[in-house]
Amino acid sequence: MKMRRALRTAWLVFMFGFLYLPIAVLVAFSFNESKSRAVFTGFTLKWYENLFHNEMVLKSFGITMLLAFAAAIIATLVGTLAAIGIQGMGRRARGVVMAVSYVPVINPEIITGVSLMLLFVVFRQGIESLTGTEWAFFGMGTLLIAHITFCLPYVIFNVGPKLRQLDPALYDAALDLGCNPRQAFFKVVLPQLAPAILSAFLISLTYSIDDFIISYFTSGNVPTLPIAIYSMTKKRVSPEINALSTILFVGILAIILASNAVDSSRERRLRRAARREEGRG
């Protein structure tokens, strides 16, 4: 028993070390005084200072965050409505739609990026043939459409299972108690879906911030942060990239921890409310 427990602990340490040791090294060398990535010569914050004076990085960071929030908000709204509509379908139709929705998830990103690029090219050529003028078609609009496209399935797959767990009698009971359909949805159904919707929004946000391949094919001259990092690595790997990667990692980690804290707080409130109801009974 002790040997089995020791092996299990060693395996967990190995797996977490394999996953997080590279990130720990990156964070440590973002504070390295030397540009060398092999030797730690001293602690410094100059790479963070240089990063916040780098206009290209700041511009690409602003574009990326604006794009990510816009894509996540739109994808969450549309995906939630789509999940509700899919839930109302028959079993066979729902199965077909869900199977089709899996395609963008399992499809290689390079295929999605190339196909979206070709689609936008066809649209541009059609518009140019109708108007007789050239259009600078690729840019923020094509990026937004592309990011919404690959975020939508994740919203559907997060909200859909929660919808299937809901008791349909709750909505009917709200109607019987005097709510109209809109009030029943916003006061009864939507609060039950809120954790899944928040999770879908955060997943969409992180995927949008992280995306490189699809953005590379659909961005035109708009520099997102992953594309800016890629252009920096083609010249030389600057410690500023370590600092930027550390900031992104800490930011995403903070979002995940905040989401988990909100979910834990909600579960504690529900348990306390259940105990109070049991005490009254």
URQUISUL-V723824 format. One record per residue. N is the residue number from 1. SS is DSSP state (hx for helix, st for strand, lp for the rest). PSI is psi in whole degrees, 0 to 359 (999 if undefined). NEAR is the number of other C-alpha atoms within 10 Angstrom. Layout:
n=N ss=SS psi=PSI near=NEAR
n=N ss=SS psi=PSI near=NEAR
//
This chain:
n=1 ss=lp psi=315 near=6
n=2 ss=hx psi=320 near=7
n=3 ss=hx psi=318 near=8
n=4 ss=hx psi=319 near=9
n=5 ss=hx psi=321 near=10
n=6 ss=hx psi=319 near=11
n=7 ss=hx psi=322 near=12
n=8 ss=hx psi=317 near=12
n=9 ss=hx psi=317 near=12
n=10 ss=hx psi=321 near=11
n=11 ss=hx psi=318 near=12
n=12 ss=hx psi=317 near=12
n=13 ss=hx psi=318 near=12
n=14 ss=hx psi=315 near=12
n=15 ss=hx psi=314 near=12
n=16 ss=hx psi=325 near=10
n=17 ss=hx psi=318 near=13
n=18 ss=hx psi=323 near=11
n=19 ss=hx psi=319 near=11
n=20 ss=hx psi=348 near=11
n=21 ss=hx psi=317 near=13
n=22 ss=hx psi=322 near=11
n=23 ss=hx psi=320 near=16
n=24 ss=hx psi=319 near=13
n=25 ss=hx psi=317 near=12
n=26 ss=hx psi=315 near=19
n=27 ss=hx psi=317 near=19
n=28 ss=hx psi=316 near=15
n=29 ss=hx psi=352 near=26
n=30 ss=lp psi=344 near=28
n=31 ss=lp psi=11 near=21
n=32 ss=st psi=132 near=23
n=33 ss=lp psi=328 near=17
n=34 ss=lp psi=155 near=17
n=35 ss=lp psi=347 near=16
n=36 ss=lp psi=138 near=13
n=37 ss=lp psi=2 near=15
n=38 ss=lp psi=336 near=8
n=39 ss=lp psi=131 near=11
n=40 ss=lp psi=113 near=14
n=41 ss=lp psi=346 near=13
n=42 ss=lp psi=163 near=10
n=43 ss=st psi=137 near=13
n=44 ss=lp psi=156 near=14
n=45 ss=lp psi=12 near=12
n=46 ss=hx psi=331 near=16
n=47 ss=hx psi=328 near=23
n=48 ss=hx psi=321 near=20
n=49 ss=hx psi=315 near=12
n=50 ss=hx psi=323 near=13
n=51 ss=hx psi=317 near=18
n=52 ss=lp psi=359 near=14
n=53 ss=lp psi=6 near=11
n=54 ss=lp psi=106 near=12
n=55 ss=hx psi=323 near=11
n=56 ss=hx psi=317 near=15
n=57 ss=hx psi=317 near=22
n=58 ss=hx psi=319 near=14
n=59 ss=hx psi=314 near=15
n=60 ss=hx psi=326 near=19
n=61 ss=hx psi=316 near=19
n=62 ss=hx psi=318 near=14
n=63 ss=hx psi=317 near=17
n=64 ss=hx psi=316 near=22
n=65 ss=hx psi=319 near=16
n=66 ss=hx psi=314 near=14
n=67 ss=hx psi=316 near=22
n=68 ss=hx psi=315 near=23
n=69 ss=hx psi=319 near=18
n=70 ss=hx psi=314 near=17
n=71 ss=hx psi=319 near=26
n=72 ss=hx psi=318 near=29
n=73 ss=hx psi=311 near=18
n=74 ss=hx psi=316 near=19
n=75 ss=hx psi=322 near=28
n=76 ss=hx psi=317 near=29
n=77 ss=hx psi=309 near=15
n=78 ss=hx psi=318 near=15
n=79 ss=hx psi=323 near=27
n=80 ss=hx psi=315 near=24
n=81 ss=hx psi=321 near=15
n=82 ss=hx psi=318 near=19
n=83 ss=hx psi=321 near=23
n=84 ss=hx psi=318 near=15
n=85 ss=hx psi=319 near=12
n=86 ss=hx psi=323 near=18
n=87 ss=hx psi=330 near=16
n=88 ss=lp psi=355 near=11
n=89 ss=lp psi=167 near=12
n=90 ss=lp psi=165 near=9
n=91 ss=hx psi=316 near=10
n=92 ss=hx psi=314 near=8
n=93 ss=hx psi=321 near=13
n=94 ss=hx psi=320 near=16
n=95 ss=hx psi=320 near=13
n=96 ss=hx psi=314 near=10
n=97 ss=hx psi=319 near=12
n=98 ss=hx psi=323 near=16
n=99 ss=hx psi=319 near=10
n=100 ss=hx psi=325 near=12
n=101 ss=hx psi=338 near=16
n=102 ss=lp psi=339 near=14
n=103 ss=hx psi=312 near=12
n=104 ss=hx psi=337 near=17
n=105 ss=hx psi=315 near=15
n=106 ss=hx psi=347 near=8
n=107 ss=lp psi=134 near=10
n=108 ss=lp psi=140 near=11
n=109 ss=hx psi=326 near=17
n=110 ss=hx psi=326 near=14
n=111 ss=hx psi=318 near=13
n=112 ss=hx psi=316 near=20
n=113 ss=hx psi=315 near=20
n=114 ss=hx psi=318 near=16
n=115 ss=hx psi=319 near=15
n=116 ss=hx psi=320 near=20
n=117 ss=hx psi=314 near=22
n=118 ss=hx psi=322 near=14
n=119 ss=hx psi=315 near=12
n=120 ss=hx psi=325 near=17
n=121 ss=hx psi=317 near=15
n=122 ss=hx psi=316 near=12
n=123 ss=hx psi=317 near=13
n=124 ss=hx psi=316 near=17
n=125 ss=hx psi=323 near=17
n=126 ss=hx psi=316 near=12
n=127 ss=hx psi=319 near=15
n=128 ss=hx psi=324 near=14
n=129 ss=hx psi=330 near=11
n=130 ss=hx psi=321 near=9
n=131 ss=hx psi=337 near=10
n=132 ss=lp psi=13 near=10
n=133 ss=lp psi=155 near=9
n=134 ss=lp psi=143 near=11
n=135 ss=lp psi=134 near=11
n=136 ss=lp psi=80 near=8
n=137 ss=lp psi=319 near=18
n=138 ss=lp psi=137 near=18
n=139 ss=lp psi=213 near=15
n=140 ss=hx psi=325 near=18
n=141 ss=hx psi=313 near=12
n=142 ss=hx psi=323 near=19
n=143 ss=hx psi=315 near=25
n=144 ss=hx psi=316 near=21
n=145 ss=hx psi=317 near=15
n=146 ss=hx psi=317 near=23
n=147 ss=hx psi=322 near=26
n=148 ss=hx psi=321 near=24
n=149 ss=hx psi=313 near=15
n=150 ss=hx psi=350 near=22
n=151 ss=hx psi=332 near=26
n=152 ss=hx psi=313 near=26
n=153 ss=hx psi=325 near=24
n=154 ss=hx psi=327 near=23
n=155 ss=hx psi=314 near=29
n=156 ss=hx psi=318 near=26
n=157 ss=hx psi=342 near=18
n=158 ss=hx psi=319 near=22
n=159 ss=hx psi=326 near=25
n=160 ss=hx psi=308 near=23
n=161 ss=hx psi=324 near=14
n=162 ss=hx psi=323 near=16
n=163 ss=hx psi=320 near=19
n=164 ss=hx psi=336 near=11
n=165 ss=hx psi=342 near=10
n=166 ss=lp psi=145 near=13
n=167 ss=lp psi=117 near=10
n=168 ss=hx psi=338 near=11
n=169 ss=hx psi=337 near=9
n=170 ss=hx psi=314 near=14
n=171 ss=hx psi=316 near=19
n=172 ss=hx psi=322 near=13
n=173 ss=hx psi=321 near=13
n=174 ss=hx psi=322 near=18
n=175 ss=hx psi=320 near=16
n=176 ss=hx psi=331 near=11
n=177 ss=lp psi=7 near=10
n=178 ss=lp psi=357 near=10
n=179 ss=lp psi=145 near=16
n=180 ss=lp psi=170 near=11
n=181 ss=hx psi=321 near=13
n=182 ss=hx psi=314 near=10
n=183 ss=hx psi=320 near=15
n=184 ss=hx psi=322 near=20
n=185 ss=hx psi=311 near=17
n=186 ss=hx psi=332 near=11
n=187 ss=hx psi=339 near=14
n=188 ss=hx psi=307 near=16
n=189 ss=hx psi=311 near=18
n=190 ss=hx psi=317 near=14
n=191 ss=hx psi=328 near=12
n=192 ss=hx psi=330 near=16
n=193 ss=hx psi=349 near=19
n=194 ss=hx psi=315 near=13
n=195 ss=hx psi=319 near=19
n=196 ss=hx psi=322 near=22
n=197 ss=hx psi=318 near=23
n=198 ss=hx psi=317 near=18
n=199 ss=hx psi=318 near=20
n=200 ss=hx psi=320 near=26
n=201 ss=hx psi=315 near=25
n=202 ss=hx psi=321 near=21
n=203 ss=hx psi=316 near=19
n=204 ss=hx psi=320 near=28
n=205 ss=hx psi=313 near=25
n=206 ss=hx psi=321 near=19
n=207 ss=hx psi=322 near=17
n=208 ss=hx psi=317 near=27
n=209 ss=hx psi=322 near=24
n=210 ss=hx psi=338 near=16
n=211 ss=lp psi=135 near=19
n=212 ss=lp psi=311 near=21
n=213 ss=hx psi=309 near=17
n=214 ss=hx psi=320 near=22
n=215 ss=hx psi=324 near=25
n=216 ss=hx psi=324 near=20
n=217 ss=hx psi=344 near=20
n=218 ss=hx psi=4 near=28
n=219 ss=lp psi=338 near=22
n=220 ss=lp psi=237 near=16
n=221 ss=lp psi=11 near=11
n=222 ss=lp psi=117 near=19
n=223 ss=lp psi=107 near=23
n=224 ss=lp psi=169 near=28
n=225 ss=hx psi=314 near=24
n=226 ss=hx psi=323 near=20
n=227 ss=hx psi=321 near=19
n=228 ss=hx psi=318 near=18
n=229 ss=hx psi=319 near=21
n=230 ss=hx psi=318 near=14
n=231 ss=hx psi=329 near=13
n=232 ss=hx psi=323 near=15
n=233 ss=hx psi=337 near=12
n=234 ss=hx psi=332 near=8
n=235 ss=hx psi=298 near=8
n=236 ss=lp psi=152 near=8
n=237 ss=lp psi=101 near=16
n=238 ss=lp psi=147 near=16
n=239 ss=hx psi=343 near=24
n=240 ss=hx psi=328 near=23
n=241 ss=hx psi=322 near=21
n=242 ss=hx psi=317 near=24
n=243 ss=hx psi=317 near=25
n=244 ss=hx psi=317 near=20
n=245 ss=hx psi=323 near=17
n=246 ss=hx psi=318 near=20
n=247 ss=hx psi=317 near=15
n=248 ss=hx psi=317 near=15
n=249 ss=hx psi=315 near=14
n=250 ss=hx psi=320 near=12
n=251 ss=hx psi=313 near=13
n=252 ss=hx psi=321 near=16
n=253 ss=hx psi=320 near=12
n=254 ss=hx psi=320 near=12
n=255 ss=hx psi=315 near=15
n=256 ss=hx psi=315 near=16
n=257 ss=hx psi=321 near=12
n=258 ss=hx psi=319 near=12
n=259 ss=hx psi=316 near=16
n=260 ss=hx psi=323 near=14
n=261 ss=hx psi=320 near=12
n=262 ss=hx psi=316 near=14
n=263 ss=hx psi=318 near=16
n=264 ss=hx psi=318 near=12
n=265 ss=hx psi=320 near=12
n=266 ss=hx psi=318 near=13
n=267 ss=hx psi=322 near=12
n=268 ss=hx psi=320 near=12
n=269 ss=hx psi=320 near=12
n=270 ss=hx psi=321 near=12
n=271 ss=hx psi=319 near=12
n=272 ss=hx psi=319 near=12
n=273 ss=hx psi=321 near=12
n=274 ss=hx psi=320 near=12
n=275 ss=hx psi=323 near=12
n=276 ss=hx psi=320 near=11
n=277 ss=hx psi=321 near=10
n=278 ss=hx psi=323 near=9
n=279 ss=hx psi=323 near=8
n=280 ss=hx psi=328 near=7
n=281 ss=lp psi=999 near=6
//
